[in-house]
Amino acid sequence: MIRTEHLTKDYNGSHAVDDLSMEIDQGEVFGFLGPNGAGKSTTILMLVGMIEPTAGQCYIDGIEVARNPLKVKDIIGYLPEDVGFYGNMTAEQNLDYYARFYPMDAAERTQRIRDLLDLVHLDGVTQKVGEYSRGMKQRLGLAQALINDPKVIFLDEPTANLDPEGVREYRDLIARLSDEGKTVMISSHILSEVRVVCRTVGLLVKGRLIAKGTIEDVARVLDPADGDLVRIVLETEEPLPAIVDPAIVSVETDGNRATILAKSDIRSRIVTSLSGQGLHVREISVRTPDIEGLFMSIYRR
């Protein structure tokens, strides 16, 4: 549904986006990750047809964006990082203005606007948008991005101004859009939020895509030393003896606590072995990849 081929954007001789090639399937919720200045927003601006690439191509549903920007805009929705509206108009009036850019009659516009304002919990709000809080403007921005019932939605830092309740509602909305078969690309540097809503992610650093896949796939790329190994954390009530098992690759022991790297999940065998030696296991768990720590390590490099 979204495809880029050697997409490049230069500013003053420097690559803001550098030879980016990737594909995002229909119905996928894709997290576009990277530190500030990595080139995420520049990539999205090329994908939505607001700036042209220096080199390469990008396609939405098979349509080349640079050659057919208006055709692409009929099937996409876009929430920019800094969303703006006419402050002297109500939410309904703002949405009606944007809806007129699409082939909808008056009755269809009215119903669509009513449904969207209800969806983002702004129905019944009569004050002018200029009096809105930043969070309310963000909610209205989500409604505006959906005004044309798009196939593909681009969201740039969508939770930046939302309160906890707004974040929860946003997560529900993303799940609903995915269930409807829509493709959603979310640009963010908030790793914990992306982990909750995105099925796959891509990591952009200095304009280059250095990893793409599930969170686990990306973790393996960022930390290849562990590969497919299982990291087990063990704590007992007594000091630990030597832990021996053919699947164990390494063990780091500190008193009654150990971190074990193994070729498979051998927790049950470890518990049986220690119990046979009269030790009492207080806690044993598989530690998931510290994706935030891995990403920060890449950022620093």
ABEGO torsion letter per residue (X at the ends): XBBBBGBBBBBGGBBABBGBBBBBBBGBBBBBBEBBGAGAAAAAAAAAGABBBABEBBBBGGBBAAABAAAAAAABBBBBABBBBBAABBAAAAAAAAAAABBBBAAAAAAAAAAAAAAAGABGBABBAAABBAAAAAAAAAAAAAAAGBABBBBBGAAAABBAAAAAAAAAAAAAAAAAGBBBBBBBABAAAAAAABABBBBBBGGBBABBEBAAAAAAAABAAAEABBBBBBBBABBBBBBBBAABABBBBBEABBBBBBABBAAAAAAAAAAAAGBBBABBBBBBBBAAAAAAAAAAX
